[in-house]
Amino acid sequence: MHYYFIDYENVHADGFIGVERITENDIVCVMYTERSKSISLEFIEKIGKQNARIESYKAGVGTKNALDFQLSSYMGYVIAKNSENDAVFYIVSRDTGFDCLVEFWKERNIKVKRIVNFLEEDEDQQSAPKQTDTDQKKKQKNESKVSDDNKVTKEELLQYLTEEEYSDRILEIFNSYKTKVAINNGLSKEFRDNQKSGAIYKKLKVLLKEKKKS
């Protein structure tokens, strides 16, 4: 599923170029202000033909970059509720100030991209670098099956974690990866809370060493 957050005050009608490429599973959120509240019926019709869901929000004004702040805040709210593995969140804007937001979510394994219109989404996918043999080998090394000798049980984890901290997902992550880095990344992605994932990882360090995680 794709979510689009349109900075209409910035891109106006140009931001809708290629909108006919969206699908019925996509959601389009248009953020506008008093200065940019007129939207062409042509673009509304194009979205309607795809049966995609469209939302519109009038951003409050009065401070510099008010719309940007509100768009960023709302996007964070949507990400928290809909960050399933295949979800991609697009900011449709020419404002490069959003790039720091893209990097923020990238570090948390959330797919956020800034585009200037819907056509750029396809260009971005086509120009994405292909995985080299080296990249694939690295991935296989980190994600290859763990031998039975290096797997842990729930009872073993509970020697280091409390009942409240334990979850079957932690057990799955621990037994899915061969390296400490991969396990740490898996915990960070699962909890999306560096403090919580870091605390759990710290408690499991001794066990990681015992199970010879490299």
QUIHU-V236276 format. One record per residue. N is the residue number from 0. RES is the residue in one letter. PSI is psi in degrees with one decimal (999 if undefined). D_FIRST is the distance of its C-alpha to the first C-alpha in Angstrom with 1 decimal. Layout:
n: {N:N}
res: {RES:RES}
psi: {PSI:PSI}
d_first: {D_FIRST:D_FIRST}
This chain:
n: {0:1:2:3:4:5:6:7:8:9:10:11:12:13:14:15:16:17:18:19:20:21:22:23:24:25:26:27:28:29:30:31:32:33:34:35:36:37:38:39:40:41:42:43:44:45:46:47:48:49:50:51:52:53:54:55:56:57:58:59:60:61:62:63:64:65:66:67:68:69:70:71:72:73:74:75:76:77:78:79:80:81:82:83:84:85:86:87:88:89:90:91:92:93:94:95:96:97:98:99:100:101:102:103:104:105:106:107:108:109:110:111:112:113:114:115:116:117:118:119:120:121:122:123:124:125:126:127:128:129:130:131:132:133:134:135:136:137:138:139:140:141:142:143:144:145:146:147:148:149:150:151:152:153:154:155:156:157:158:159:160:161:162:163:164:165:166:167:168:169:170:171:172:173:174:175:176:177:178:179:180:181:182:183:184:185:186:187:188:189:190:191:192:193:194:195:196:197:198:199:200:201:202:203:204:205:206:207:208:209:210:211:212:213}
res: {M:H:Y:Y:F:I:D:Y:E:N:V:H:A:D:G:F:I:G:V:E:R:I:T:E:N:D:I:V:C:V:M:Y:T:E:R:S:K:S:I:S:L:E:F:I:E:K:I:G:K:Q:N:A:R:I:E:S:Y:K:A:G:V:G:T:K:N:A:L:D:F:Q:L:S:S:Y:M:G:Y:V:I:A:K:N:S:E:N:D:A:V:F:Y:I:V:S:R:D:T:G:F:D:C:L:V:E:F:W:K:E:R:N:I:K:V:K:R:I:V:N:F:L:E:E:D:E:D:Q:Q:S:A:P:K:Q:T:D:T:D:Q:K:K:K:Q:K:N:E:S:K:V:S:D:D:N:K:V:T:K:E:E:L:L:Q:Y:L:T:E:E:E:Y:S:D:R:I:L:E:I:F:N:S:Y:K:T:K:V:A:I:N:N:G:L:S:K:E:F:R:D:N:Q:K:S:G:A:I:Y:K:K:L:K:V:L:L:K:E:K:K:K:S}
psi: {141.1:138.6:131.0:127.3:106.9:120.2:79.9:-30.3:-25.6:-45.1:-23.0:-143.4:-29.2:-27.9:-17.3:1.2:126.2:9.1:-21.5:-8.3:-11.9:164.5:175.1:-14.8:-6.4:157.1:129.4:123.4:118.1:120.0:125.8:171.7:-178.1:-31.0:-8.5:49.6:-8.2:121.2:132.5:135.3:-26.4:-43.2:-35.1:-40.4:-39.3:-42.4:-42.2:-36.0:-26.3:-5.7:22.2:155.6:131.6:134.0:148.9:139.2:128.7:116.2:139.6:147.0:178.1:-21.2:158.6:136.8:29.4:-43.1:-41.0:-43.8:-42.1:-37.4:-45.1:-42.5:-44.6:-38.8:-41.3:-39.3:-42.9:-40.0:-43.7:-31.2:-19.9:33.5:48.0:162.7:-34.9:6.9:137.3:134.8:122.3:133.9:116.9:99.1:151.2:-7.9:109.4:-10.2:-23.2:-13.4:-31.6:-30.0:-39.2:-45.2:-38.6:-47.9:-29.0:-40.3:-17.8:18.3:30.8:131.8:100.9:131.1:150.8:129.4:161.6:-16.1:177.0:-22.0:-34.7:-25.5:-44.8:-41.0:-38.7:-41.1:-38.7:-32.8:-1.1:133.3:137.7:149.2:131.7:168.4:-36.6:-43.5:-43.6:-38.5:-39.2:-42.7:-42.6:-35.7:-42.2:-30.3:3.6:159.8:138.7:137.2:155.6:-32.8:-27.9:2.7:155.9:163.2:169.0:-40.7:-37.7:-42.5:-36.8:-7.7:-17.8:-23.0:153.5:167.2:-36.4:-34.3:-32.1:146.2:154.8:-26.0:-37.1:-42.4:-42.9:-43.6:-45.7:-38.5:-0.8:-21.2:151.1:-20.8:156.4:-40.1:-45.4:-39.4:-43.1:-42.7:-38.6:-40.1:-41.2:-41.4:-36.9:-46.2:-21.3:33.1:100.2:-34.8:-44.7:-47.0:-37.4:-38.6:-41.0:-44.0:-41.0:-41.0:-26.4:0.8:-43.4:-42.5:-36.8:-40.8:-41.4:-37.1:9.3:43.5:125.4:999}
d_first: {0.0:3.8:6.8:10.1:13.4:16.3:19.7:21.5:24.9:24.4:22.8:23.9:23.3:22.8:19.4:18.2:19.5:17.1:15.0:15.6:13.2:10.0:8.9:9.4:5.9:5.6:8.0:11.0:13.7:17.1:19.7:23.2:26.9:30.2:30.7:27.6:27.0:27.5:24.4:25.2:24.8:23.9:20.6:19.9:20.8:18.6:15.5:17.1:17.5:13.9:13.6:10.8:11.6:13.8:15.5:18.6:20.7:24.2:24.8:28.3:30.7:33.9:33.0:32.0:28.2:27.5:24.3:23.0:23.8:22.2:19.0:19.0:19.9:17.3:14.5:16.1:16.1:12.4:11.8:14.5:13.0:9.4:9.8:8.7:9.4:6.4:4.9:6.5:8.7:11.0:14.5:16.0:19.7:22.8:23.9:24.2:24.8:21.1:21.3:22.9:19.9:17.7:20.4:20.5:17.0:17.4:20.4:18.4:16.0:13.0:11.3:12.4:13.8:16.2:16.5:19.0:17.3:14.5:16.8:17.0:13.5:14.8:18.0:16.6:15.0:18.3:20.4:18.9:21.9:22.2:23.2:26.9:29.0:29.9:26.3:25.6:28.9:28.1:24.8:26.8:29.5:27.3:25.3:28.0:29.3:31.6:35.1:36.3:38.9:36.3:34.2:34.8:35.1:34.1:37.8:37.9:35.0:36.7:39.7:37.8:35.2:35.9:34.6:32.4:30.9:30.5:27.3:26.6:23.6:26.2:28.3:25.5:24.8:28.5:29.1:26.2:27.3:30.7:30.9:31.1:28.7:26.0:26.7:26.8:23.4:22.0:23.6:22.3:18.7:19.3:21.1:19.8:23.4:25.8:28.8:27.9:26.7:29.7:32.1:31.0:31.2:34.6:35.9:34.8:36.4:39.6:37.8:35.8:39.2:40.7:38.0:38.5:35.0:35.6}
